[in-house]
Amino acid sequence: MLAVVRIIFIVSLILLGFPLVMLYCLTRPRHPDLVHQIGVLIAKLGKFVGIKVEVRYKTKNLPDKGVWIANHQNTYDMVTLPFALKSGVVSIGKKSLKWIPLFGQVYWLTGNILIDRQRRAKAVGTLNQAAEAIEKRNISVWMFPEGTRSYGRGLLPFKTGAFHLAMQAKVPILPIACSSTHGQIKLNRWNNGKVIVEVGEPMDVSTWAKAEMREQIVRVHDELEQRIYQLTMEARGEAADYAKLAEKPQPASMAKEQEA
């Protein structure tokens, strides 16, 4: 019964608030600050599904421009990750997102960048445009390097687009690790626990050689995967979808960080 009440309440809230959000976006269409403002507004719906989001920053000196990357889990990403973002961050998503009722129209109006993944030439062109936008508009770009939601499969292998963009735009990568929400949220339960979202130290990719790029991406993936596991264990006390990491040695850079 609680699940039904929650769903009706949230849907009603979205339908009632949608005209106001649309009007606000139309007063400053595709302004980069809109992604943060509307994203946080949507994220606050997490309170109505019984989760508490704790946001951490490993540094206070966040760069004005960068490529933010995060693990992509499920629909609940919308009520966890936006809290970590700063003004001036826009995202890159699939072109098909614009056809999702309500969400798609707001997604476009808030200034996010849409790419056609089925056509490589267009996708590459979009990354070039994103690199130019980072420089000219002094913005950051938020991407999911897995390319799709993981749905409890752990951290999926990374695609190279986000890293190519960072190198081309000459900006750092900012990794976001969000503790796993797979199987955590039950709409029939009042309290669904805590989710930890952590923004890591900016990573300089300008020194990466093309020959070693994939190796470096794997390193970043493994470090982020290990951190997600640690945050999940802290937040929930168990991480079934990251169980394989329980006996796996930590990446060298993370081990040195903890020793320090």
PEVENKA-V313010 format. One record per pair of residues at least 24 apart in sequence whose C-alpha atoms are under 7 Angstrom apart, sorted by the first residue. I is the first residue (numbers start at 0). J is the second residue. D is the distance in Angstrom with one decimal. If there is no record, write none. Layout:
<<I:J:D> <I:J:D>>
This chain:
<<0:187:6.9> <1:186:6.8> <1:187:4.9> <2:186:4.5> <2:187:4.6> <5:47:6.9> <21:105:6.7> <24:108:6.3> <24:109:6.5> <28:108:5.4> <28:109:6.3> <29:108:5.0> <29:109:4.5> <29:110:3.5> <30:109:6.2> <30:110:5.8> <31:87:4.9> <31:88:6.3> <31:89:6.0> <31:109:6.8> <31:110:5.7> <32:86:4.8> <32:87:4.8> <32:88:7.0> <33:109:5.1> <34:88:6.7> <34:89:5.9> <34:109:5.4> <35:81:6.7> <35:84:6.3> <35:85:6.2> <35:86:5.4> <35:88:6.8> <38:81:5.3> <39:81:5.4> <39:82:5.7> <41:77:6.9> <41:78:6.4> <42:77:5.7> <42:78:3.6> <42:79:6.1> <42:81:6.3> <42:82:6.9> <43:78:6.4> <44:78:6.4> <45:78:5.0> <48:186:6.2> <49:189:5.6> <49:190:4.7> <49:191:5.0> <50:190:6.5> <50:191:5.1> <50:192:5.3> <50:193:5.6> <50:194:7.0> <51:192:6.3> <51:193:4.7> <51:194:6.2> <52:79:6.3> <52:193:5.8> <52:194:4.9> <52:195:5.9> <53:194:6.2> <53:195:4.9> <53:196:6.1> <54:82:7.0> <54:83:6.2> <54:195:6.0> <54:196:4.8> <54:197:5.8> <55:196:6.2> <55:197:4.6> <55:198:6.2> <56:197:5.8> <56:198:4.9> <56:199:6.4> <57:198:6.2> <57:199:5.2> <57:200:5.9> <58:200:6.1> <63:137:6.9> <63:138:6.8> <64:133:6.6> <64:137:6.1> <64:138:5.3> <64:139:4.7> <64:170:6.3> <65:139:4.8> <65:140:6.5> <65:165:6.9> <65:170:4.9> <65:171:5.0> <65:172:5.9> <65:173:6.7> <66:139:5.7> <66:140:4.9> <66:141:5.8> <66:161:6.8> <66:165:5.9> <66:170:7.0> <66:171:6.3> <66:172:4.9> <66:173:6.0> <67:140:6.0> <67:141:4.5> <67:142:6.1> <67:172:5.9> <67:173:4.6> <67:174:5.9> <68:141:5.9> <68:142:5.1> <68:143:5.6> <68:144:6.5> <68:173:6.2> <68:174:5.0> <68:175:5.9> <69:142:6.9> <69:143:5.5> <69:174:6.0> <69:175:4.6> <69:176:6.0> <70:143:6.3> <70:154:6.7> <70:176:6.4> <70:177:6.7> <71:143:6.0> <71:145:6.9> <71:147:6.6> <71:148:5.0> <71:149:6.3> <72:148:4.8> <72:149:4.9> <72:150:5.5> <73:148:5.5> <73:149:6.9> <73:150:5.8> <80:196:6.8> <83:196:6.9> <83:198:7.0> <87:138:5.0> <87:139:6.1> <88:138:5.9> <88:139:4.6> <88:140:5.4> <88:141:6.5> <89:139:6.3> <89:140:5.0> <89:141:5.9> <90:140:5.3> <90:141:4.3> <90:142:5.9> <91:140:6.9> <91:141:6.4> <91:142:5.8> <126:164:6.2> <130:164:6.2> <130:167:6.5> <130:168:4.8> <133:168:6.9> <150:181:6.7> <151:181:5.4> <151:240:5.5> <152:240:6.0> <153:240:5.3> <153:241:5.6> <154:224:6.0> <157:220:6.8> <166:204:6.1> <166:205:5.7> <169:205:6.2> <171:201:5.7> <171:202:5.2> <171:203:4.8> <171:204:6.2> <172:201:5.6> <172:202:5.0> <172:203:6.7> <173:198:6.9> <173:199:6.3> <173:200:6.5> <173:201:4.7> <173:202:6.4> <174:198:5.9> <174:199:5.3> <175:199:6.2> <176:223:6.3> <176:226:6.6> <176:227:5.4> <177:227:6.0> <178:227:5.2> <178:228:7.0> <178:230:5.2> <178:231:4.4> <179:231:5.6> <193:234:5.7> <194:234:6.1> <195:230:6.4> <195:234:6.5> <222:250:6.0> <222:253:6.9> <225:249:6.8>>
